[in-house]
Amino acid sequence: MLPPWSFMSFSTFGLSDKIIRAVTECGYTEPTPIQSQAIPAVLAGGDLLAGAQTGTGKTAGFTLPILHRLSDKNVKGSSGGRAPIRALILVPTRELAAQVEESVCNYGKYLKLNSMIMIGGVNINPQISRLRGRVDILVATPGRLLDHVQQKTLSLSQIEILVLDEADRMLDMGFIRDIKKILALLPKKRQNLLFSATFSDEIQALADNLLDKPALIEVARRNAIAEMVTHVVHPVDRGRKRELLAHLIKQHRWSQVLVFTRTKHGANKLAEYLTANNIPSLAIHGNKSQTARTRALAEFKTGSLQVLVATDIAARGIDISELPHVVNFELPNVPEDYVHRIGRTGRAGSEGDAVSLVCIDEHKLLTGIERLIKRELTSEVIAGFEPDPSIKAEPIKNGRGGPSAAPSARNKSRKQTNNQKPTGRKPAGFGGGRSTSRSSGGRGR
Ligand code: AMP
């Protein structure tokens, strides 16, 4: 089946031949809907507010025109000095930073532009050395970027283009203060691009502050989920979830499964259990070193690791083409996270399935998710794993013996998002935005 965007070609945008060549080598033949809309908008030089979730091809949507604009007007270092950093791409997580910088390298491989990744969790000194050389495009997470600013090893005074990627997640992670500090360091005259999968009032406020008469693009309905994904819920007792997961993986011979848990401790325990049951698994979460996270992700991507168990934050930015199976071992506390999790599968035209193991404690969470995505999820009891009707619901524990279901500090902003009634109205500022992606066709399954 051809993807629904198969009527355009990259050459229609006026991108340079070198960029087209690199894109062609990536195997892309047609632009995705977000690319069809974002590329001309960014090339035109104005600000952009884009509602697009991960998996839509948004990275190329902003990277390709940025590369074109920067290479079109090559800047030399003033009076023999170093050339300035001209584009800043801010992202919420290290994994996403790696992903985006890799895309910049791939799409810009025939251009004379240099990019750099700037993330925490690794030694700062090599980054300081790197900054002494030429860097045109900087892909950074906010915390480490501010470390450099404090150490006076970084100047952002000549940034021409700013991208806030996955802005909703940045706010969820409590980065708003850091973002404001960073914005204050940028020149007033610049192009701003804001990408977000969901739209809370906070995002709208940020957009109102940051953007000047932005072009509005929306390729996925608010909080929409990929239509290519099949969703199923398996009701099961809380004490039998891991057994059921091992059973499903073995029975269906799933070879590449991304599993979500609510806590870091839970991720570790589950990975240990699966490995002990001959299902090679590793956990990634915030307490793991960057090296361990990168290694686990690399093994998972190449297919040598069967199961990657992740917490929501750690999984952000994971991009594996055609990831077939995502399992919610536990439902997320915040319904929007279901959308983010499912964004890992059924990406850019491929199909996938999302399996949720739901125990009696999680019924409220399930209702919240169904309300958000405006769809009832199919429920299927697996023979041999029928829930015991005598088991009573218990409060959900977040973290090791932590308070039950209390919203954490980082979720404060999400509480607001959460409280918004899923009215289906367009986010303010998206007046004329038309849905054009596969995510909006209402092909519920
Ligand atoms: P993103 O939403 O930017 O994370 O991209 C999701 C996935 O889609 C990545 O694996 C990209 O390599 C892939 N992709 C991006 N643009 C295209 C395209 N025009 N055709 C096919 N795949 C694409």
Boltz pocket constraint, residues with backbone or C-beta under 6 A from the ligand:
constraints:
  - pocket:
      binder: B
      contacts: [[A, 27], [A, 28], [A, 29], [A, 30], [A, 31], [A, 32], [A, 35], [A, 53], [A, 54], [A, 55], [A, 56], [A, 57], [A, 58], [A, 59], [A, 60], [A, 319], [A, 320], [A, 321], [A, 347], [A, 348]]
      max_distance: 6.0
